[in-house]
Amino acid sequence: MISKEEVEKIAKLSRLELSEKEVEKMQKDLSEILNYFDVLKSAPKVKTTNHSLQTTNLRIDEAKDSKVADKLINASPDKKDGYIKVKAIF
């Protein structure tokens, strides 16, 4: 079990003020967390695969002039220098 002094040191580093009751609760909680890490260490190893070597069928990233922006600007009632002019909000 983690010691009371260790909990108080962790609380100080975390800038937490803990009551005696909270220190005791943290002792128990932190000990359970650390014990769970031991359980995870004893878990069987799983073989991982490297997915970065697989090829994907993605389209080539290339710029296309779709003229959508020009259509929107031309359709707006008020425009200036290639931008849509709107009312100020501030």
Biopython code that builds the backbone (N, CA, C, O; Angstrom):
import numpy as np
from Bio.PDB.StructureBuilder import StructureBuilder

atoms = [
    (1, "MET", "N", (0.852, -1.186, 0.000)),
    (1, "MET", "CA", (0.000, 0.000, 0.000)),
    (1, "MET", "C", (0.890, 1.238, 0.000)),
    (1, "MET", "O", (1.937, 1.272, 0.646)),
    (2, "ILE", "N", (0.451, 2.246, -0.734)),
    (2, "ILE", "CA", (1.193, 3.493, -0.821)),
    (2, "ILE", "C", (1.145, 4.197, 0.543)),
    (2, "ILE", "O", (0.117, 4.172, 1.220)),
    (3, "SER", "N", (2.232, 4.807, 0.931)),
    (3, "SER", "CA", (2.314, 5.397, 2.268)),
    (3, "SER", "C", (1.606, 6.754, 2.325)),
    (3, "SER", "O", (1.375, 7.406, 1.307)),
    (4, "LYS", "N", (1.279, 7.142, 3.533)),
    (4, "LYS", "CA", (0.629, 8.425, 3.776)),
    (4, "LYS", "C", (1.526, 9.572, 3.321)),
    (4, "LYS", "O", (1.041, 10.563, 2.777)),
    (5, "GLU", "N", (2.823, 9.439, 3.542)),
    (5, "GLU", "CA", (3.771, 10.477, 3.148)),
    (5, "GLU", "C", (3.819, 10.646, 1.625)),
    (5, "GLU", "O", (3.925, 11.761, 1.114)),
    (6, "GLU", "N", (3.740, 9.520, 0.917)),
    (6, "GLU", "CA", (3.746, 9.580, -0.542)),
    (6, "GLU", "C", (2.495, 10.280, -1.073)),
    (6, "GLU", "O", (2.567, 11.065, -2.018)),
    (7, "VAL", "N", (1.353, 9.988, -0.458)),
    (7, "VAL", "CA", (0.107, 10.640, -0.865)),
    (7, "VAL", "C", (0.195, 12.138, -0.600)),
    (7, "VAL", "O", (-0.221, 12.943, -1.433)),
    (8, "GLU", "N", (0.732, 12.511, 0.547)),
    (8, "GLU", "CA", (0.860, 13.931, 0.878)),
    (8, "GLU", "C", (1.823, 14.639, -0.082)),
    (8, "GLU", "O", (1.602, 15.792, -0.453)),
    (9, "LYS", "N", (2.891, 13.940, -0.480)),
    (9, "LYS", "CA", (3.842, 14.520, -1.429)),
    (9, "LYS", "C", (3.176, 14.717, -2.794)),
    (9, "LYS", "O", (3.348, 15.761, -3.424)),
    (10, "ILE", "N", (2.418, 13.717, -3.250)),
    (10, "ILE", "CA", (1.700, 13.825, -4.522)),
    (10, "ILE", "C", (0.680, 14.956, -4.456)),
    (10, "ILE", "O", (0.525, 15.709, -5.417)),
    (11, "ALA", "N", (-0.012, 15.077, -3.333)),
    (11, "ALA", "CA", (-0.998, 16.152, -3.167)),
    (11, "ALA", "C", (-0.315, 17.519, -3.201)),
    (11, "ALA", "O", (-0.836, 18.467, -3.790)),
    (12, "LYS", "N", (0.842, 17.612, -2.572)),
    (12, "LYS", "CA", (1.576, 18.881, -2.573)),
    (12, "LYS", "C", (2.029, 19.240, -3.990)),
    (12, "LYS", "O", (1.897, 20.390, -4.408)),
    (13, "LEU", "N", (2.560, 18.264, -4.728)),
    (13, "LEU", "CA", (2.985, 18.502, -6.105)),
    (13, "LEU", "C", (1.800, 18.894, -6.992)),
    (13, "LEU", "O", (1.949, 19.671, -7.935)),
    (14, "SER", "N", (0.629, 18.349, -6.678)),
    (14, "SER", "CA", (-0.578, 18.657, -7.438)),
    (14, "SER", "C", (-1.286, 19.906, -6.920)),
    (14, "SER", "O", (-2.315, 20.326, -7.448)),
    (15, "ARG", "N", (-0.707, 20.484, -5.875)),
    (15, "ARG", "CA", (-1.282, 21.669, -5.228)),
    (15, "ARG", "C", (-2.710, 21.419, -4.755)),
    (15, "ARG", "O", (-3.620, 22.215, -4.987)),
    (16, "LEU", "N", (-2.868, 20.281, -4.081)),
    (16, "LEU", "CA", (-4.149, 19.914, -3.499)),
    (16, "LEU", "C", (-4.034, 19.930, -1.984)),
    (16, "LEU", "O", (-3.027, 19.505, -1.418)),
    (17, "GLU", "N", (-5.062, 20.418, -1.349)),
    (17, "GLU", "CA", (-5.118, 20.365, 0.110)),
    (17, "GLU", "C", (-6.088, 19.254, 0.475)),
    (17, "GLU", "O", (-7.281, 19.342, 0.185)),
    (18, "LEU", "N", (-5.576, 18.212, 1.109)),
    (18, "LEU", "CA", (-6.385, 17.059, 1.460)),
    (18, "LEU", "C", (-6.535, 16.964, 2.971)),
    (18, "LEU", "O", (-5.594, 17.202, 3.728)),
    (19, "SER", "N", (-7.746, 16.610, 3.387)),
    (19, "SER", "CA", (-7.971, 16.350, 4.810)),
    (19, "SER", "C", (-7.425, 14.954, 5.133)),
    (19, "SER", "O", (-7.050, 14.202, 4.233)),
    (20, "GLU", "N", (-7.386, 14.621, 6.416)),
    (20, "GLU", "CA", (-6.893, 13.304, 6.828)),
    (20, "GLU", "C", (-7.741, 12.193, 6.209)),
    (20, "GLU", "O", (-7.216, 11.166, 5.780)),
    (21, "LYS", "N", (-9.045, 12.409, 6.171)),
    (21, "LYS", "CA", (-9.947, 11.418, 5.607)),
    (21, "LYS", "C", (-9.673, 11.241, 4.110)),
    (21, "LYS", "O", (-9.690, 10.124, 3.592)),
    (22, "GLU", "N", (-9.422, 12.352, 3.431)),
    (22, "GLU", "CA", (-9.135, 12.290, 1.998)),
    (22, "GLU", "C", (-7.790, 11.614, 1.724)),
    (22, "GLU", "O", (-7.643, 10.897, 0.734)),
    (23, "VAL", "N", (-6.815, 11.845, 2.599)),
    (23, "VAL", "CA", (-5.512, 11.209, 2.444)),
    (23, "VAL", "C", (-5.662, 9.689, 2.547)),
    (23, "VAL", "O", (-5.068, 8.947, 1.765)),
    (24, "GLU", "N", (-6.448, 9.238, 3.503)),
    (24, "GLU", "CA", (-6.668, 7.801, 3.673)),
    (24, "GLU", "C", (-7.376, 7.213, 2.453)),
    (24, "GLU", "O", (-7.034, 6.125, 1.989)),
    (25, "LYS", "N", (-8.362, 7.942, 1.943)),
    (25, "LYS", "CA", (-9.084, 7.469, 0.759)),
    (25, "LYS", "C", (-8.143, 7.419, -0.449)),
    (25, "LYS", "O", (-8.178, 6.468, -1.230)),
    (26, "MET", "N", (-7.307, 8.442, -0.595)),
    (26, "MET", "CA", (-6.357, 8.463, -1.708)),
    (26, "MET", "C", (-5.329, 7.341, -1.584)),
    (26, "MET", "O", (-4.905, 6.775, -2.592)),
    (27, "GLN", "N", (-4.932, 7.021, -0.373)),
    (27, "GLN", "CA", (-4.007, 5.896, -0.164)),
    (27, "GLN", "C", (-4.607, 4.623, -0.757)),
    (27, "GLN", "O", (-3.950, 3.881, -1.487)),
    (28, "LYS", "N", (-5.859, 4.400, -0.422)),
    (28, "LYS", "CA", (-6.540, 3.196, -0.891)),
    (28, "LYS", "C", (-6.704, 3.244, -2.412)),
    (28, "LYS", "O", (-6.395, 2.269, -3.096)),
    (29, "ASP", "N", (-7.189, 4.374, -2.946)),
    (29, "ASP", "CA", (-7.450, 4.489, -4.386)),
    (29, "ASP", "C", (-6.174, 4.372, -5.214)),
    (29, "ASP", "O", (-6.145, 3.650, -6.211)),
    (30, "LEU", "N", (-5.123, 5.074, -4.807)),
    (30, "LEU", "CA", (-3.865, 5.016, -5.547)),
    (30, "LEU", "C", (-3.241, 3.628, -5.487)),
    (30, "LEU", "O", (-2.644, 3.172, -6.462)),
    (31, "SER", "N", (-3.376, 2.954, -4.346)),
    (31, "SER", "CA", (-2.847, 1.596, -4.233)),
    (31, "SER", "C", (-3.575, 0.652, -5.193)),
    (31, "SER", "O", (-2.952, -0.201, -5.825)),
    (32, "GLU", "N", (-4.902, 0.812, -5.298)),
    (32, "GLU", "CA", (-5.668, -0.023, -6.214)),
    (32, "GLU", "C", (-5.269, 0.240, -7.668)),
    (32, "GLU", "O", (-5.179, -0.691, -8.469)),
    (33, "ILE", "N", (-5.034, 1.492, -7.997)),
    (33, "ILE", "CA", (-4.615, 1.847, -9.361)),
    (33, "ILE", "C", (-3.264, 1.221, -9.677)),
    (33, "ILE", "O", (-3.082, 0.630, -10.742)),
    (34, "LEU", "N", (-2.322, 1.351, -8.754)),
    (34, "LEU", "CA", (-0.991, 0.778, -8.983)),
    (34, "LEU", "C", (-1.037, -0.740, -9.057)),
    (34, "LEU", "O", (-0.295, -1.344, -9.832)),
    (35, "ASN", "N", (-1.900, -1.365, -8.262)),
    (35, "ASN", "CA", (-2.057, -2.822, -8.324)),
    (35, "ASN", "C", (-2.625, -3.247, -9.673)),
    (35, "ASN", "O", (-2.281, -4.314, -10.182)),
    (36, "TYR", "N", (-3.479, -2.433, -10.246)),
    (36, "TYR", "CA", (-4.054, -2.756, -11.547)),
    (36, "TYR", "C", (-2.983, -2.741, -12.636)),
    (36, "TYR", "O", (-3.056, -3.516, -13.590)),
    (37, "PHE", "N", (-1.997, -1.866, -12.497)),
    (37, "PHE", "CA", (-0.887, -1.860, -13.456)),
    (37, "PHE", "C", (-0.137, -3.190, -13.423)),
    (37, "PHE", "O", (0.324, -3.668, -14.460)),
    (38, "ASP", "N", (-0.012, -3.789, -12.241)),
    (38, "ASP", "CA", (0.627, -5.104, -12.141)),
    (38, "ASP", "C", (-0.194, -6.159, -12.889)),
    (38, "ASP", "O", (0.365, -7.054, -13.523)),
    (39, "VAL", "N", (-1.505, -6.047, -12.810)),
    (39, "VAL", "CA", (-2.376, -6.970, -13.539)),
    (39, "VAL", "C", (-2.166, -6.794, -15.037)),
    (39, "VAL", "O", (-2.093, -7.775, -15.777)),
    (40, "LEU", "N", (-2.070, -5.540, -15.484)),
    (40, "LEU", "CA", (-1.865, -5.279, -16.905)),
    (40, "LEU", "C", (-0.507, -5.792, -17.383)),
    (40, "LEU", "O", (-0.378, -6.265, -18.512)),
    (41, "LYS", "N", (0.500, -5.694, -16.521)),
    (41, "LYS", "CA", (1.829, -6.189, -16.899)),
    (41, "LYS", "C", (1.826, -7.693, -17.132)),
    (41, "LYS", "O", (2.585, -8.196, -17.960)),
    (42, "SER", "N", (0.981, -8.407, -16.409)),
    (42, "SER", "CA", (0.949, -9.861, -16.543)),
    (42, "SER", "C", (0.026, -10.323, -17.673)),
    (42, "SER", "O", (-0.099, -11.525, -17.909)),
    (43, "ALA", "N", (-0.611, -9.402, -18.363)),
    (43, "ALA", "CA", (-1.486, -9.762, -19.482)),
    (43, "ALA", "C", (-0.648, -10.323, -20.624)),
    (43, "ALA", "O", (0.503, -9.924, -20.801)),
    (44, "PRO", "N", (-1.213, -11.241, -21.398)),
    (44, "PRO", "CA", (-0.447, -11.813, -22.511)),
    (44, "PRO", "C", (-0.137, -10.761, -23.573)),
    (44, "PRO", "O", (-0.912, -9.834, -23.805)),
    (45, "LYS", "N", (0.997, -10.931, -24.198)),
    (45, "LYS", "CA", (1.426, -10.003, -25.240)),
    (45, "LYS", "C", (0.635, -10.275, -26.517)),
    (45, "LYS", "O", (0.362, -11.425, -26.860)),
    (46, "VAL", "N", (0.273, -9.202, -27.213)),
    (46, "VAL", "CA", (-0.473, -9.318, -28.456)),
    (46, "VAL", "C", (0.414, -8.832, -29.585)),
    (46, "VAL", "O", (1.047, -7.781, -29.485)),
    (47, "LYS", "N", (0.454, -9.598, -30.652)),
    (47, "LYS", "CA", (1.275, -9.214, -31.791)),
    (47, "LYS", "C", (0.582, -8.060, -32.516)),
    (47, "LYS", "O", (-0.599, -8.146, -32.851)),
    (48, "THR", "N", (1.317, -7.000, -32.752)),
    (48, "THR", "CA", (0.754, -5.853, -33.454)),
    (48, "THR", "C", (1.171, -5.897, -34.914)),
    (48, "THR", "O", (2.160, -6.530, -35.282)),
    (49, "THR", "N", (0.396, -5.212, -35.730)),
    (49, "THR", "CA", (0.729, -5.135, -37.156)),
    (49, "THR", "C", (0.979, -3.683, -37.515)),
    (49, "THR", "O", (0.489, -2.763, -36.860)),
    (50, "ASN", "N", (1.746, -3.506, -38.561)),
    (50, "ASN", "CA", (2.054, -2.159, -39.022)),
    (50, "ASN", "C", (1.159, -1.858, -40.212)),
    (50, "ASN", "O", (1.385, -2.360, -41.313)),
    (51, "HIS", "N", (0.146, -1.037, -39.986)),
    (51, "HIS", "CA", (-0.803, -0.711, -41.041)),
    (51, "HIS", "C", (-0.268, 0.345, -41.999)),
    (51, "HIS", "O", (-0.862, 0.570, -43.054)),
    (52, "SER", "N", (0.820, 0.985, -41.661)),
    (52, "SER", "CA", (1.348, 2.031, -42.533)),
    (52, "SER", "C", (1.957, 1.460, -43.805)),
    (52, "SER", "O", (2.173, 2.195, -44.768)),
    (53, "LEU", "N", (2.237, 0.160, -43.823)),
    (53, "LEU", "CA", (2.819, -0.462, -45.003)),
    (53, "LEU", "C", (1.755, -0.847, -46.027)),
    (53, "LEU", "O", (2.072, -1.131, -47.182)),
    (54, "GLN", "N", (0.503, -0.856, -45.604)),
    (54, "GLN", "CA", (-0.563, -1.231, -46.522)),
    (54, "GLN", "C", (-0.842, -0.080, -47.487)),
    (54, "GLN", "O", (-0.732, 1.092, -47.126)),
    (55, "THR", "N", (-1.197, -0.430, -48.698)),
    (55, "THR", "CA", (-1.508, 0.600, -49.683)),
    (55, "THR", "C", (-2.985, 0.941, -49.613)),
    (55, "THR", "O", (-3.814, 0.091, -49.289)),
    (56, "THR", "N", (-3.302, 2.166, -49.913)),
    (56, "THR", "CA", (-4.687, 2.613, -49.923)),
    (56, "THR", "C", (-5.018, 3.194, -51.289)),
    (56, "THR", "O", (-4.136, 3.653, -52.015)),
    (57, "ASN", "N", (-6.262, 3.169, -51.614)),
    (57, "ASN", "CA", (-6.713, 3.698, -52.893)),
    (57, "ASN", "C", (-7.324, 5.080, -52.677)),
    (57, "ASN", "O", (-8.543, 5.244, -52.726)),
    (58, "LEU", "N", (-6.479, 6.052, -52.443)),
    (58, "LEU", "CA", (-6.946, 7.417, -52.243)),
    (58, "LEU", "C", (-6.764, 8.203, -53.527)),
    (58, "LEU", "O", (-5.873, 7.914, -54.325)),
    (59, "ARG", "N", (-7.601, 9.181, -53.714)),
    (59, "ARG", "CA", (-7.464, 10.007, -54.905)),
    (59, "ARG", "C", (-6.260, 10.925, -54.750)),
    (59, "ARG", "O", (-5.829, 11.217, -53.634)),
    (60, "ILE", "N", (-5.737, 11.364, -55.845)),
    (60, "ILE", "CA", (-4.611, 12.281, -55.838)),
    (60, "ILE", "C", (-5.120, 13.656, -55.429)),
    (60, "ILE", "O", (-6.140, 14.124, -55.935)),
    (61, "ASP", "N", (-4.413, 14.293, -54.518)),
    (61, "ASP", "CA", (-4.799, 15.603, -54.030)),
    (61, "ASP", "C", (-4.299, 16.665, -55.001)),
    (61, "ASP", "O", (-3.111, 16.986, -55.038)),
    (62, "GLU", "N", (-5.220, 17.197, -55.777)),
    (62, "GLU", "CA", (-4.846, 18.212, -56.749)),
    (62, "GLU", "C", (-5.888, 19.325, -56.743)),
    (62, "GLU", "O", (-7.078, 19.079, -56.547)),
    (63, "ALA", "N", (-5.428, 20.533, -56.957)),
    (63, "ALA", "CA", (-6.316, 21.690, -56.957)),
    (63, "ALA", "C", (-7.094, 21.735, -58.261)),
    (63, "ALA", "O", (-6.542, 21.507, -59.337)),
    (64, "LYS", "N", (-8.381, 22.030, -58.151)),
    (64, "LYS", "CA", (-9.231, 22.167, -59.325)),
    (64, "LYS", "C", (-9.979, 23.488, -59.209)),
    (64, "LYS", "O", (-10.425, 23.863, -58.125)),
    (65, "ASP", "N", (-10.112, 24.169, -60.292)),
    (65, "ASP", "CA", (-10.840, 25.428, -60.302)),
    (65, "ASP", "C", (-12.309, 25.119, -60.568)),
    (65, "ASP", "O", (-12.697, 24.838, -61.702)),
    (66, "SER", "N", (-13.123, 25.175, -59.514)),
    (66, "SER", "CA", (-14.517, 24.783, -59.656)),
    (66, "SER", "C", (-15.439, 25.963, -59.941)),
    (66, "SER", "O", (-16.610, 25.765, -60.264)),
    (67, "LYS", "N", (-14.943, 27.152, -59.830)),
    (67, "LYS", "CA", (-15.714, 28.368, -60.113)),
    (67, "LYS", "C", (-16.890, 28.576, -59.154)),
    (67, "LYS", "O", (-17.733, 29.440, -59.393)),
    (68, "VAL", "N", (-16.954, 27.798, -58.081)),
    (68, "VAL", "CA", (-18.052, 27.941, -57.121)),
    (68, "VAL", "C", (-17.952, 29.285, -56.415)),
    (68, "VAL", "O", (-18.960, 29.973, -56.248)),
    (69, "ALA", "N", (-16.753, 29.665, -56.001)),
    (69, "ALA", "CA", (-16.590, 30.935, -55.295)),
    (69, "ALA", "C", (-17.004, 32.099, -56.190)),
    (69, "ALA", "O", (-17.664, 33.031, -55.730)),
    (70, "ASP", "N", (-16.622, 32.052, -57.456)),
    (70, "ASP", "CA", (-17.000, 33.126, -58.379)),
    (70, "ASP", "C", (-18.510, 33.195, -58.552)),
    (70, "ASP", "O", (-19.075, 34.287, -58.620)),
    (71, "LYS", "N", (-19.169, 32.043, -58.625)),
    (71, "LYS", "CA", (-20.627, 32.017, -58.763)),
    (71, "LYS", "C", (-21.299, 32.618, -57.529)),
    (71, "LYS", "O", (-22.272, 33.362, -57.649)),
    (72, "LEU", "N", (-20.780, 32.294, -56.347)),
    (72, "LEU", "CA", (-21.360, 32.834, -55.115)),
    (72, "LEU", "C", (-21.172, 34.346, -55.032)),
    (72, "LEU", "O", (-22.098, 35.071, -54.668)),
    (73, "ILE", "N", (-19.990, 34.811, -55.365)),
    (73, "ILE", "CA", (-19.720, 36.250, -55.307)),
    (73, "ILE", "C", (-20.584, 36.988, -56.319)),
    (73, "ILE", "O", (-21.134, 38.045, -56.009)),
    (74, "ASN", "N", (-20.708, 36.452, -57.504)),
    (74, "ASN", "CA", (-21.529, 37.094, -58.527)),
    (74, "ASN", "C", (-23.005, 37.089, -58.166)),
    (74, "ASN", "O", (-23.742, 37.984, -58.579)),
    (75, "ALA", "N", (-23.449, 36.098, -57.401)),
    (75, "ALA", "CA", (-24.848, 36.010, -57.005)),
    (75, "ALA", "C", (-25.178, 36.912, -55.822)),
    (75, "ALA", "O", (-26.354, 37.156, -55.555)),
    (76, "SER", "N", (-24.177, 37.413, -55.107)),
    (76, "SER", "CA", (-24.435, 38.249, -53.932)),
    (76, "SER", "C", (-24.873, 39.650, -54.367)),
    (76, "SER", "O", (-24.420, 40.143, -55.400)),
    (77, "PRO", "N", (-25.753, 40.297, -53.588)),
    (77, "PRO", "CA", (-26.252, 41.613, -53.978)),
    (77, "PRO", "C", (-25.213, 42.724, -53.803)),
    (77, "PRO", "O", (-25.262, 43.728, -54.513)),
    (78, "ASP", "N", (-24.276, 42.555, -52.867)),
    (78, "ASP", "CA", (-23.292, 43.604, -52.609)),
    (78, "ASP", "C", (-21.903, 42.979, -52.543)),
    (78, "ASP", "O", (-21.649, 42.091, -51.729)),
    (79, "LYS", "N", (-21.011, 43.451, -53.406)),
    (79, "LYS", "CA", (-19.669, 42.874, -53.446)),
    (79, "LYS", "C", (-18.646, 43.978, -53.669)),
    (79, "LYS", "O", (-18.960, 45.054, -54.177)),
    (80, "LYS", "N", (-17.386, 43.672, -53.265)),
    (80, "LYS", "CA", (-16.317, 44.649, -53.437)),
    (80, "LYS", "C", (-14.991, 43.905, -53.540)),
    (80, "LYS", "O", (-14.685, 43.078, -52.681)),
    (81, "ASP", "N", (-14.211, 44.175, -54.556)),
    (81, "ASP", "CA", (-12.870, 43.603, -54.764)),
    (81, "ASP", "C", (-12.860, 42.065, -54.698)),
    (81, "ASP", "O", (-11.924, 41.480, -54.154)),
    (82, "GLY", "N", (-13.862, 41.431, -55.232)),
    (82, "GLY", "CA", (-13.892, 39.972, -55.271)),
    (82, "GLY", "C", (-14.365, 39.338, -53.980)),
    (82, "GLY", "O", (-14.234, 38.125, -53.819)),
    (83, "TYR", "N", (-14.916, 40.121, -53.044)),
    (83, "TYR", "CA", (-15.439, 39.606, -51.778)),
    (83, "TYR", "C", (-16.893, 40.006, -51.628)),
    (83, "TYR", "O", (-17.344, 40.997, -52.203)),
    (84, "ILE", "N", (-17.627, 39.211, -50.836)),
    (84, "ILE", "CA", (-19.016, 39.557, -50.527)),
    (84, "ILE", "C", (-18.998, 40.576, -49.408)),
    (84, "ILE", "O", (-18.361, 40.365, -48.376)),
    (85, "LYS", "N", (-19.698, 41.684, -49.610)),
    (85, "LYS", "CA", (-19.741, 42.761, -48.626)),
    (85, "LYS", "C", (-20.940, 42.519, -47.705)),
    (85, "LYS", "O", (-22.070, 42.341, -48.161)),
    (86, "VAL", "N", (-20.659, 42.519, -46.384)),
    (86, "VAL", "CA", (-21.711, 42.297, -45.384)),
    (86, "VAL", "C", (-21.662, 43.429, -44.362)),
    (86, "VAL", "O", (-20.692, 44.184, -44.292)),
    (87, "LYS", "N", (-22.735, 43.531, -43.568)),
    (87, "LYS", "CA", (-22.786, 44.542, -42.513)),
    (87, "LYS", "C", (-21.812, 44.200, -41.412)),
    (87, "LYS", "O", (-21.575, 43.027, -41.121)),
    (88, "ALA", "N", (-21.238, 45.237, -40.792)),
    (88, "ALA", "CA", (-20.330, 45.026, -39.655)),
    (88, "ALA", "C", (-21.114, 44.504, -38.460)),
    (88, "ALA", "O", (-22.241, 44.936, -38.216)),
    (89, "ILE", "N", (-20.526, 43.584, -37.719)),
    (89, "ILE", "CA", (-21.229, 43.031, -36.562)),
    (89, "ILE", "C", (-20.697, 43.591, -35.248)),
    (89, "ILE", "O", (-21.286, 43.341, -34.197)),
    (90, "PHE", "N", (-19.612, 44.333, -35.280)),
    (90, "PHE", "CA", (-19.084, 44.927, -34.052)),
    (90, "PHE", "C", (-19.204, 46.425, -34.108)),
    (90, "PHE", "O", (-18.813, 47.112, -33.164)),
]
sb = StructureBuilder()
sb.init_structure("model")
sb.init_model(0)
sb.init_chain("A")
sb.init_seg("    ")
for serial, (resi, resn, name, xyz) in enumerate(atoms, 1):
    if name == "N":
        sb.init_residue(resn, " ", resi, " ")
    sb.init_atom(name, np.array(xyz, "f"), 0.0, 1.0, " ", f" {name:<3s}", serial, name[0])
structure = sb.get_structure()
